[in-house]
Amino acid sequence: MTKKIIVAVACLGAAIGSAQTMDTLRVTLPFATKAGNVTLPAGEYSIHELKNSVLEISSEGHKGMNTFVMYNEVTAPNRETADHTKVILRKDANGYQLQTIWLQGQEIGFELTSAE
């Protein structure tokens, strides 16, 4: 089973805040992507931190579609700060999985917990 990590989306919104919070991000998922237990169709989404360790992912174009996912806060390798906000998808034999969100200017990220 080949695993491939790709930077798949450009965040259209800004991530601002302390090392433990983020503002709403607007992202485009170019592929159907699994987030938690839900497969999100390709399209525009907002990602918002509800409370510590929970993110809400809401569809911008799919009527009423949203999901809640758990995350673990992770530190960037070598504690380097991200030069821009980015969402990382992992591709494996089962498709794409939302893996990590890195915040511009922060050395922390949000690693989504696997649904499996």
N, C-alpha and C positions, 0 to 999 in steps of 0.2 A: 504494500500500500504506500503510495507516494504521497507525501505531504508537502504542500507548497504554501508559503506565506507571501501574500501580496498586499501592497497598499492599494486598496481598491476604490477608495472614494476621496474626494476632496471635500473638506468641511466648508460649507458656505457660511456658517455662523461663526462666532468667536467664542473661545473658551477663556473665561476670566474668573479669577477668584483665588481663594486660598489653596493650599496644597491638598485640601480634602473636598472641595466642591467645584462644580462647573456650572456655567450658564447653559441654556438650551443650545444644542448644536443642530444645525440643519445639514443633512447628508444625503447623498444620492447613492443608493445601492445599485450597481450595474447588473447584478445577478440576484436571483432568488437566494436568500441567505437565512440560515437558521440562527435564531437568537433565543436562547433558553429552549423552551419546548415548541416554539412556533417558527414556521418557515415564512419569512416575509417576502412577498413578491418584489421584483426589481422596482425601484421607484424612489420618491422623495420621502424622507423621514425626519422627525425631530427626536432628539435624544435629550432627556431631561433627568437630572438627579432628583429623586423624590425625597429620599432620606439616606442616611449612611448605609451603603451597600445595596441600594436598590435604584435601578434606572428604569424609566418609562420610555418606550420607543413607540412613537405614534406616527401613523401614516399621514402624509400630506395629500395623497391623492386617492387612497383606497378607503372608501367610506367607513369611518369608525374603527379601522383596524389599529389595534395597539397591543403591546405586550409589556410585561414587567420582567426584568432579569436581575439576577444577583451578580455582584462583582466583588473581586478582591482588589485592593489597592496594591500596586506593584511599583517598584523603583526601577528607573531606567538603568541599563547596563552602564557601569562606570559613573553613575549618578549624573549623567549629562542631561541638560535641559533640552526639551524638544524645540526645534526651530520653527515648527508650525504644528497646528492641531491636525491629527490624522486618525483615521479609523483603519484598523488592520483586520483583514479577513483571512481565514485559513481555508485552503482548499484541500480536500481529501477525496477518497473514493465516493463519499456520500454527498458531495457538493460543497457549498461554502458555509462557513461558520463565522459569526462575528466574534472576534477574538479579543482585541485590545483597542482601547482609545487612549491616545497620548495627547496631552494638553500642552499647547504652546507656552513656552517659558517656564514649564514645570518639569521637575525630574520624576514626577509620579505619573502613573497611568491607571486605567481601570481595566482589569482583565476579567472578562465575563466568565462565569462559571459554566461548565459544560452541562448540557441537558442529559448526558448519558451517565 
